[in-house]
Amino acid sequence: MSQADRLLIGVINKLSKKIRRYCDRNASEMGLTGTQGRVLCYIFITSQWQDIYQRDIEDVFEIRRSTATGILQLLERDGYIERVSVPTDARLKKIVLTDKAKELQTLVIHETERAEQMLKTGLSEDEVNAYIRLTDRICNNIA
């Protein structure tokens, strides 16, 4: 393994840990785990134009069915979501936000936007786009 390889892995790990800690810290202020906050944020934004199902959570966050089930069960238990049967397919349960979750919606979206701005501080739009392209390529190498 070359020096550049070790540096790449180290930088990716460092960024991942920093983002996770930042998200966990902000989510805990709202009584959520970082993962719950990220999932709720996804539901907040995406449910504005499409229905959300557990398989969407599994695909977007690249997690196993059992992991998604656990996250959604906790969000449901804590009163943030409900899973509602779909009339056309009894096997499907649409994820619907409760009033309790909607009270947090503006705050969670604002915190997400603030985090995105913080990550882009000091970077040009070209640098952000280059980072996105390179990161996508690296992710595709792993797949």
C-alpha positions as CSV (number, residue, x, y, z in Angstrom):
1,M,0.0,0.0,0.0
2,S,1.4,3.3,-1.0
3,Q,1.7,6.4,1.1
4,A,-1.1,8.1,-1.0
5,D,-3.3,5.0,-0.4
6,R,-2.8,5.3,3.4
7,L,-3.5,9.0,3.3
8,L,-6.7,8.6,1.3
9,I,-8.1,6.0,3.7
10,G,-7.1,8.2,6.6
11,V,-8.7,11.3,5.2
12,I,-11.9,9.5,4.4
13,N,-12.1,8.0,7.9
14,K,-11.4,11.4,9.5
15,L,-14.1,13.2,7.5
16,S,-16.6,10.4,8.1
17,K,-16.0,10.5,11.9
18,K,-16.2,14.3,12.0
19,I,-19.5,14.4,10.1
20,R,-21.0,11.6,12.2
21,R,-20.0,13.3,15.5
22,Y,-21.3,16.6,14.3
23,C,-24.7,15.0,13.3
24,D,-24.9,13.0,16.5
25,R,-24.2,16.2,18.6
26,N,-26.9,18.2,16.8
27,A,-29.4,15.4,16.8
28,S,-29.0,14.7,20.5
29,E,-30.0,18.3,21.2
30,M,-33.4,17.4,19.7
31,G,-33.6,14.0,21.5
32,L,-32.6,12.0,18.5
33,T,-29.6,9.9,17.5
34,G,-27.6,11.1,14.5
35,T,-29.0,8.2,12.4
36,Q,-32.6,9.1,13.4
37,G,-31.9,12.7,12.5
38,R,-30.5,11.8,9.1
39,V,-33.4,9.5,8.3
40,L,-36.0,12.0,9.5
41,C,-34.3,14.7,7.4
42,Y,-34.5,12.5,4.3
43,I,-38.2,11.8,5.0
44,F,-38.9,15.5,5.6
45,I,-37.4,16.5,2.2
46,T,-38.3,13.5,0.0
47,S,-41.9,13.1,1.2
48,Q,-42.7,16.5,-0.2
49,W,-42.8,15.0,-3.7
50,Q,-43.1,11.2,-3.3
51,D,-44.3,8.5,-0.9
52,I,-41.5,7.0,1.3
53,Y,-41.2,3.2,2.1
54,Q,-38.8,1.3,4.2
55,R,-37.0,0.0,1.1
56,D,-36.3,3.7,0.2
57,I,-34.5,4.1,3.5
58,E,-32.6,0.9,2.9
59,D,-31.5,2.0,-0.6
60,V,-30.6,5.6,0.2
61,F,-28.6,4.9,3.4
62,E,-27.3,1.6,2.1
63,I,-28.3,-0.3,5.2
64,R,-29.8,-3.8,5.7
65,R,-33.5,-4.4,6.1
66,S,-33.0,-5.3,9.8
67,T,-31.1,-2.0,10.5
68,A,-33.8,0.0,8.7
69,T,-36.5,-1.8,10.6
70,G,-34.8,-1.0,13.9
71,I,-34.4,2.7,13.1
72,L,-38.0,3.0,11.9
73,Q,-39.4,1.1,14.9
74,L,-37.7,3.6,17.3
75,L,-38.9,6.6,15.3
76,E,-42.4,5.1,15.4
77,R,-42.2,4.3,19.1
78,D,-41.0,7.8,19.9
79,G,-44.0,9.2,17.9
80,Y,-42.1,10.7,14.9
81,I,-43.5,8.5,12.2
82,E,-46.4,6.2,11.5
83,R,-46.4,3.3,9.0
84,V,-49.6,3.3,7.1
85,S,-50.9,0.4,4.9
86,V,-51.2,1.1,1.2
87,P,-54.6,0.2,-0.3
88,T,-53.1,-1.2,-3.5
89,D,-50.6,-3.6,-1.7
90,A,-51.1,-4.8,1.8
91,R,-47.4,-5.7,2.1
92,L,-46.3,-2.1,1.7
93,K,-46.4,0.4,4.6
94,K,-45.9,4.1,3.7
95,I,-43.9,6.1,6.2
96,V,-45.9,9.2,7.3
97,L,-44.6,12.0,9.5
98,T,-46.6,12.7,12.7
99,D,-47.3,16.2,14.0
100,K,-44.5,15.7,16.5
101,A,-42.0,15.2,13.7
102,K,-43.4,18.1,11.7
103,E,-42.7,20.3,14.7
104,L,-39.0,19.4,14.3
105,Q,-39.0,19.6,10.4
106,T,-37.9,23.2,10.1
107,L,-35.2,22.8,12.7
108,V,-33.8,19.6,11.3
109,I,-33.7,20.9,7.7
110,H,-32.1,24.2,8.9
111,E,-29.4,22.2,10.8
112,T,-28.8,20.1,7.7
113,E,-28.4,23.2,5.5
114,R,-26.1,24.7,8.1
115,A,-23.9,21.6,8.1
116,E,-23.8,21.6,4.3
117,Q,-22.7,25.3,4.3
118,M,-20.1,24.6,7.0
119,L,-18.6,21.8,4.9
120,K,-18.4,24.0,1.8
121,T,-16.8,27.0,3.7
122,G,-13.7,28.1,1.8
123,L,-14.4,26.0,-1.2
124,S,-15.4,27.2,-4.7
125,E,-18.4,25.7,-6.5
126,D,-15.9,24.0,-8.9
127,E,-14.1,22.4,-5.9
128,V,-17.3,21.2,-4.4
129,N,-18.4,19.7,-7.8
130,A,-14.9,18.1,-8.2
131,Y,-15.2,16.6,-4.7
132,I,-18.6,15.2,-5.5
133,R,-17.4,13.7,-8.8
134,L,-14.3,12.1,-7.1
135,T,-16.2,10.8,-4.1
136,D,-18.8,9.2,-6.5
137,R,-16.0,7.5,-8.4
138,I,-14.4,6.2,-5.2
139,C,-17.8,4.9,-4.0
140,N,-18.3,3.2,-7.4
141,N,-14.9,1.5,-7.0
142,I,-16.0,-0.1,-3.8
143,A,-19.4,-1.3,-5.1
